[in-house]
């Protein structure tokens, strides 16, 4: 799969997901590889006949127009494309009573084997999302006695699933309690909190156990070691633990810290790969080494000096296409970087969305 194809499909999916119909009037059609187009055209013609009975005049017109536009588009194909076809059409106007009929057509880079016709307030994007979503998932648990955060890491982003707090009393003893009794209460609270965290971890990770490549646990030494070594996690999840790391924080910052501390284990994950490259770029920048950024990357490309070109996904399609093809013609590696993490945001916000690691220094 070409990186550029994947990036473009992700942008289309993001655009489709942002559209919302005023009523049930957005058409999604998925045609699997090898399927007879004439059958699809016949079905859409029947659906158009059914749509003529819609009571609302505006909705009726929008649905019938979307179906007709889809039919006319499909007539441009002699046969279903080799990997199938997905077509989306509908009125995406944000103003009531004003029609803005748009059509998107996607020939996927991998086969789609699902047949769908849907008329709804949203486009059906899940089958396309499955093509660009990384298959491997990592579970992340950051825990101390006061709070815990459970997350997943997949591809170029992490997702916070649950934040928990314990109500832990810490070192402050209630009046009249003996030291021994107070310590016993604290131990019990700590135990109950770990049990609760483990239950949420099971609810989060067991349903995706087949995709779960590993679990990483982080936190201050005592608590996270007790959680790891104790009889808290489900036995199937314990088998998935691949690392236990010392970290300072256990909120969302702790999840980011845990990812940073686990780069040696997670080096195949897209976000971690991009973080590593951006950190390497920053080292070159600080030491005045082999780097380039902003519009200077054009000059570096012309000289054949670029080893790795880092492009922010926020750049417009035309710029990405131009730089991607330019880089490929000089045998440079290209990475398209999300801004969902700190270094990716820096690439876009500080360096104009364009940075390069060079084979040699360019004056």
C-alpha positions in Angstrom: 0.0 0.0 0.0 1.3 3.4 -1.0 1.6 5.8 1.9 0.0 8.5 -0.2 -3.0 6.4 -1.0 -3.5 5.6 2.7 -3.2 9.3 3.6 -5.7 10.4 0.9 -8.2 7.8 2.0 -7.9 8.9 5.6 -8.7 12.5 4.5 -11.7 11.4 2.6 -13.0 9.4 5.6 -12.5 12.4 7.8 -14.4 14.6 5.4 -17.3 12.0 5.1 -17.5 11.7 8.9 -17.9 15.4 9.2 -21.0 15.5 7.1 -24.4 15.3 8.7 -27.7 15.2 6.8 -30.6 17.3 7.9 -32.8 14.2 7.4 -32.3 10.6 6.3 -30.9 11.6 2.9 -27.2 10.6 2.7 -26.5 7.7 0.3 -23.7 5.1 0.9 -23.1 2.4 -1.6 -20.4 -0.3 -1.3 -19.9 -2.7 -4.2 -17.6 -5.7 -3.6 -14.9 -6.8 -6.1 -16.4 -8.8 -8.9 -20.0 -7.8 -8.3 -22.2 -7.1 -11.3 -22.8 -3.3 -11.6 -26.1 -3.8 -13.4 -27.6 -5.4 -10.2 -26.6 -2.3 -8.3 -28.1 0.1 -10.9 -31.3 -1.9 -10.8 -31.5 -1.7 -7.0 -30.8 2.1 -7.0 -33.5 2.6 -9.7 -36.0 0.7 -7.4 -34.9 2.8 -4.4 -35.5 5.9 -6.4 -39.1 4.7 -7.1 -39.6 4.0 -3.4 -38.2 7.5 -2.5 -40.9 9.1 -4.6 -43.3 8.2 -1.7 -41.4 10.3 0.9 -43.8 12.8 2.4 -41.4 15.7 2.9 -41.0 17.4 -0.4 -37.5 18.7 0.4 -36.3 15.3 1.7 -37.9 13.5 -1.3 -36.0 15.8 -3.7 -32.7 15.4 -1.9 -32.9 11.6 -1.8 -34.0 11.2 -5.4 -31.4 13.7 -6.7 -28.7 11.8 -4.7 -29.8 8.5 -6.1 -29.9 9.8 -9.7 -26.4 11.4 -9.3 -25.1 8.0 -8.0 -26.7 6.1 -10.8 -25.2 8.5 -13.4 -21.8 8.1 -11.8 -21.9 4.3 -11.8 -22.8 4.3 -15.5 -19.3 5.7 -16.1 -17.9 2.3 -15.2 -18.0 -0.7 -17.6 -17.2 -3.1 -14.8 -16.7 -2.9 -11.0 -13.1 -1.8 -10.3 -10.7 -4.6 -9.3 -10.9 -3.9 -5.5 -14.6 -2.9 -5.5 -16.1 0.6 -5.3 -17.6 2.9 -2.6 -19.8 5.8 -3.6 -21.2 8.4 -1.2 -23.7 11.1 -2.3 -26.1 13.5 -0.6 -27.1 17.0 0.3 -24.5 18.2 2.8 -25.7 21.8 3.0 -25.7 23.3 6.5 -28.6 25.6 5.5 -32.2 24.2 5.7 -33.9 24.3 2.3 -30.7 24.9 0.4 -29.3 22.0 -1.6 -25.6 21.3 -1.8 -25.3 17.9 -3.5 -21.9 16.3 -3.3 -20.5 12.9 -4.5 -17.4 11.0 -3.4 -16.2 7.9 -5.2 -13.5 5.7 -3.8 -11.7 2.8 -5.5 -10.0 1.2 -2.5 -6.3 0.1 -2.5 -7.4 -3.2 -0.9 -10.4 -5.4 -1.8 -13.8 -4.7 -0.1 -16.0 -7.7 0.2 -19.1 -6.1 1.6 -22.3 -5.1 -0.2 -24.1 -2.1 1.3 -26.9 0.3 0.4 -27.8 2.7 3.1 -29.8 6.0 3.2 -29.2 7.7 6.6 -28.3 11.0 8.2 -24.6 9.9 8.2 -22.4 8.2 5.6 -21.3 4.6 6.4 -17.5 4.8 6.7 -16.6 1.8 8.8 -15.6 -0.5 5.9 -13.2 2.1 4.6 -11.9 2.9 8.1 -11.0 -0.8 8.5 -8.6 -0.5 5.5 -6.6 2.3 7.1 -6.8 1.3 10.8 -3.7 -0.5 12.0 -4.5 -4.0 13.1 -2.1 -4.1 16.1 -3.3 -2.5 19.3 -1.3 -1.9 22.5 -3.0 -1.5 25.9 -1.6 1.1 28.3 -2.2 1.4 32.1 -0.8 4.2 34.2 -1.5 3.6 37.9 -0.6 4.9 41.3 -2.6 4.8 44.6 -4.5 8.0 43.8 -5.5 7.7 40.1 -5.2 5.5 37.0 -5.6 6.0 33.3 -6.4 3.2 30.8 -5.7 3.8 27.1 -5.0 2.1 23.8 -2.3 3.0 21.3 -3.0 2.2 17.6 -1.1 3.6 14.7 -0.7 7.4 14.9 -2.8 8.1 18.0 -3.7 7.0 21.5 -7.2 6.8 22.9 -8.0 7.4 26.6 -10.6 4.8 27.6 -11.0 5.5 31.3 -9.8 7.8 34.0 -10.2 6.6 37.6 -9.5 8.2 41.1 -9.4 6.3 44.4 -10.1 8.8 47.1 -6.8 7.7 48.6 -6.1 9.3 52.0 -2.3 9.4 51.6 -0.3 10.1 54.8 -2.9 12.1 56.6 -4.4 10.1 59.5 -7.9 10.6 60.7 -8.1 11.8 64.3 -8.2 9.0 66.9 -7.0 6.3 64.6 -4.1 4.1 65.7 -1.2 4.0 63.3 -1.6 0.3 62.6 -5.4 0.6 62.0 -4.8 3.6 59.7 -2.2 1.7 57.7 -4.6 -1.3 57.4 -7.3 1.1 56.0 -4.9 2.5 53.5 -3.8 -0.9 52.3 -7.4 -1.9 51.9 -8.2 1.2 49.9 -5.2 0.6 47.7 -6.2 -3.0 47.1 -9.8 -2.1 46.3 -8.6 0.6 43.8 -6.3 -1.9 42.0 -9.3 -4.4 41.8 -11.4 -1.6 40.2 -8.6 -0.7 37.7 -8.3 -4.3 36.8 -12.0 -4.6 36.2 -12.0 -1.6 33.8 -8.9 -3.0 32.1 -10.7 -6.3 31.5 -13.8 -4.5 30.1 -11.5 -2.5 27.8 -9.0 -5.1 26.6 -10.7 -8.5 26.7 -13.1 -7.6 23.8 -10.1 -6.8 21.6 -7.8 -9.5 22.9 -7.1 -10.9 19.4 -5.8 -7.5 18.2 -4.0 -6.7 21.4 -0.3 -7.1 20.7 0.8 -6.2 24.2 0.0 -4.4 27.5 2.4 -1.9 29.1 2.0 -0.9 32.7 3.5 2.3 34.2 3.6 4.1 37.5 5.7 4.7 40.6 7.7 1.7 41.7 5.6 0.3 44.5 2.1 0.6 43.2 2.6 -0.5 39.6 4.8 -3.5 40.7 2.1 -4.6 43.2 -0.5 -4.3 40.4 1.7 -6.2 38.0 2.7 -9.0 40.4 -0.6 -9.3 42.3 -3.6 -11.3 41.4 -5.5 -8.4 39.9 -5.5 -8.7 36.1 -7.4 -11.4 34.2 -5.0 -14.3 33.4 -5.4 -13.7 29.6 -4.3 -10.1 30.0 -1.4 -11.0 32.3 0.0 -13.1 29.4 -0.1 -9.9 27.2 2.1 -7.8 29.5 5.3 -6.9 27.6 6.8 -4.2 29.8 6.5 -2.4 33.2 7.9 1.1 33.3 8.7 3.7 36.0 6.8 6.9 35.2 6.0 10.0 37.2 2.4 10.8 36.2 -0.7 8.7 35.9 -3.1 11.0 34.1 -3.1 11.6 30.4 0.4 13.1 30.7 1.4 9.7 32.2 0.1 7.9 29.1 2.3 10.1 26.9 5.2 9.5 29.3 4.6 5.8 29.2 4.7 5.8 25.4 8.0 7.8 25.5 9.5 5.4 28.0 8.5 2.4 25.8 9.9 3.5 22.5 12.3 0.5 22.4 9.3 -1.8 22.5 6.9 0.2 20.4 9.3 1.2 17.6 7.1 -0.4 15.0 4.1 1.7 15.9 3.5 4.7 13.6 3.2 7.4 16.3 6.4 6.2 18.1 8.3 6.0 14.8 7.2 9.6 14.0 8.1 10.8 17.5 11.6 9.2 17.2 12.2 10.9 13.8 11.1 14.2 15.1 13.3 13.9 18.2 16.2 13.0 15.8 15.3 16.1 13.8 15.4 18.3 16.9 18.8 17.0 17.9 20.1 17.9 14.4 18.5 21.3 14.7 20.1 22.0 18.1 23.6 20.8 17.0 23.3 22.6 13.7 23.6 19.3 11.9 22.0 17.8 8.8 18.5 19.2 8.8 16.2 21.4 6.8 12.7 22.8 7.4 10.0 25.0 5.9 10.5 26.0 2.3 14.2 25.2 2.5 13.3 21.5 2.0 12.7 22.3 -1.7 16.3 23.3 -2.1 17.5 20.2 -0.2 15.4 18.0 -2.4 16.8 19.6 -5.5 20.3 18.8 -4.3 19.3 15.2 -3.5 20.3 15.8 0.1 17.1 14.5 1.8 17.2 11.2 3.5 13.8 11.4 5.3 11.1 14.0 4.5 8.6 14.7 7.3 5.3 16.2 6.2 2.4 17.3 8.4 -1.0 15.8 7.4 -2.4 19.3 7.8 -0.7 20.4 4.6 -3.0 20.8 1.6 -3.2 17.9 -0.8 -1.4 19.7 -3.6 1.7 20.5 -1.5 1.8 16.9 -0.1 1.5 15.4 -3.7 4.2 17.7 -5.0 6.7 17.1 -2.2 5.9 13.3 -2.1 6.6 12.8 -5.8 9.7 15.1 -5.6 11.1 13.1 -2.7 10.4 9.7 -4.3 12.3 10.8 -7.4 15.4 11.3 -5.3 14.9 8.0 -3.3 14.1 9.9 -0.1 11.8 8.3 2.4 8.5 10.1 3.2 6.5 10.1 6.4 3.2 11.9 6.8 2.8 12.9 10.4 -0.3 13.4 12.5 -0.5 16.4 14.9 -2.2 14.3 17.6 1.0 14.2 19.6 3.4 17.0 20.8 6.2 16.5 18.2 3.6 16.2 15.4 2.0 19.4 16.5 5.5 21.1 16.6 6.1 20.0 13.0 3.0 21.8 11.9 3.0 24.8 14.2 6.7 25.6 14.4 8.3 24.2 11.2 5.5 25.0 8.7 4.6 21.3 8.3 7.8 20.4 6.4 11.0 19.1 7.9 13.9 16.9 6.6 16.7 14.8 7.9 19.5 15.2 5.4 22.2 12.8 4.0 24.6 15.8 4.0 24.6 19.3 5.2 23.2 22.0 2.9 24.4 25.6 3.4 
